Amino acid sequence: MNNPFGVGMSGKDVVDLSATCTCCRMEFAFKGPRTAYVVPKRCQPCEGHKLDGSAAERIAALEGHAARALALARSAMDKARQFAKDKETALEDHKMSQRASYRSHKRREWVERRMIAVLDVHTDSETDSMCGCGLPAPCPTTRALEEFDREHPDPDYTGFIYQPPRGRPRPPHRPGQI
């Protein structure tokens, strides 16, 4: 399409603009200066149409408009279908992520309960020489836990602050629903 604004425009001054074609009444995009005072009246496909010409010329122009409108409608339907598929995929991915997070959380709770049960048995008794399990203190289980704690210190999660996505209210948590 011709640039009706001249050749002396730099890249930062040229922006995408839109206008409505006086021929087909469809919106079209064009490039022009940020403050465009001259706006093209017709889109590129309608530049050669003669609506005030003979009946054959008017019919040809209207047939072109109908074909373009049909192509745009098909394109919009295809994009709507693709959007619906993408939305369904995103929702399924989100559900899978929630399930994985829930399983991970439940696994951590289970491991923690196991460790508490082990530590309840393997604690120091009233005497420092015997473990609660009956072996001399510190028993192999207690030593293994102490060694693990030295090799893998407890991570610090105090700096983590959850912030929900902007502009979207968080749904209330309902136990049992994932």
N, C-alpha and C positions, 0 to 999 in steps of 0.2 A: 504494500500500500504506500502511496506517496506520502511524504512528510509535508503537510501544508504549512509547517511552522518555520521552514528555512533550514539551512545547513549549519548555522553557527551555534547549535546547542551543545553544551557539554553533557557528559553522562550523568552527572549529579543533578542537573536541571531537568532531565527527561524522566517522567514518571508514567505509570500506567493510569489511564483515565478511561471513563466509559461515557457513552452517550446512547440515545435512542435513535434508530434509523427512521427517517421520515418516510421511507418507502415501505419497508416490511414491518415496522413498529417493534423490531426486536432490539434488545440492548446489545451493543458491541463495544469491544475494547480497542483503544488506540493509544499510542505513545505521544506524549506532548509535554510542553513545559508545565511546571508546577502550577502556574497561574495561566491557564489556557483561556484566551479571550476568543480565539477562533476554534470552533468545534466542527468537525466534519458533519455534514447533514445525513450522509448515507454511509452504510457499511460497505466493505469491499465487494461482496457479491452483488450488491444493488447498484453499484456505480454505473453500469451500462443500461439499467432499466429505464424504459420510457413509458411512464404511466399516463402521460397525456398524448401518447402516440396513437397508432391504429389499434383496433380491437385485438389483433393477433399479438402485437407487442405487449399489450396489457395482460392478455391471457398467459403469455410466456413468462412475464414477470411474476404473476400470481402463482403459476405452477412452480417456479423456482422458490418462492416463499413457502409453499406447501411442502416441497421436498425438504427444505432446510428445517422447517418446524418439525416434520416427522423424524428427521435424523436427530434433532436435539431431544425430542421426546424419547426416542430409543436410547440415546446416550444417558439420559437422566434415569430411565428405568434400569439400565445396566448398572449404573453407579449406585442406585438405591438397593439393588439386589446384592451387590458386592459389599455395601455398607452393612446390610443385615447379616451377611455371612461373617464379616469381620467382627461385628458386635457379638454374635453368638460365640465365635471362637474366643474372643476376649473374656466373655462371661465364663466360659468353660475353663479357660486358663486361670481366671481368678478363683473359681471354686476349687480347682485342683490345688492352687497355692494355699487357700484357706485350709483345705484338708491336710496338706503336708505340714502346715504350721501347727494345726491342732494335734496331729499325731506326734510331732516333735515335742510339743509342750507336754503332752500326756506321758511320753517316754521319759522326759526329764523328771517329771513328778514321780514316776515309778522307780527310777534309779535312785532318786533322793530318799524315797520311802525304804528301799532296800538297804541303803547305806545307814539310815537311822536304825533299822532293825539290827544290822551287823554291829554298829557301834553300841547299841544297848547291851549286847552280850559281851562285847570286848572292851569294857571300860574297867578302869582301875577299881578294884574292890577296896574295902576298908584298909587292907594292908597293901603297902606298896610292892610287896614281893609277888603277889598273885594277881592275875587278870581275872575278869569276871567269868571267862570260859574255863578256868581251872588250871591253865598253864602258867608257868612263871612269867611275870611281867618284865618287859613288854613282850607279849606273845607275837607270833609271826604275822597275824592279821593286823595288829596295831602297828608293827614295824612297817609292813607293806603300805598301810595308809599314810604313815608319816613320810615314807620315801616318796610316795606319789605326790603328796602335798609339796614337798621340796622341789620336785622336778616340774610340777605343773601348778604354779601358784594360781589362786583364785582370781579370775579376771575382774577388772573394775568396770561395772556397768553403770556407775552412778552418773556419768556424764551424758548418758543417752537420754534424750528427751524426744518423745514421739510427737510429731506435729502432723495433723491430718492435712490432706490436700486442700489447697485454698479454694474458696468459693463453693465447697460442697459440704453440707452438714454430715456429720458422722451418724450412721444409724445406731440406734440403741442396741447394746449387746443382749442377745437372748440366749441363755444357757440351753444347750442341747441342739441348737440350730447351727449348722455349718453348711 
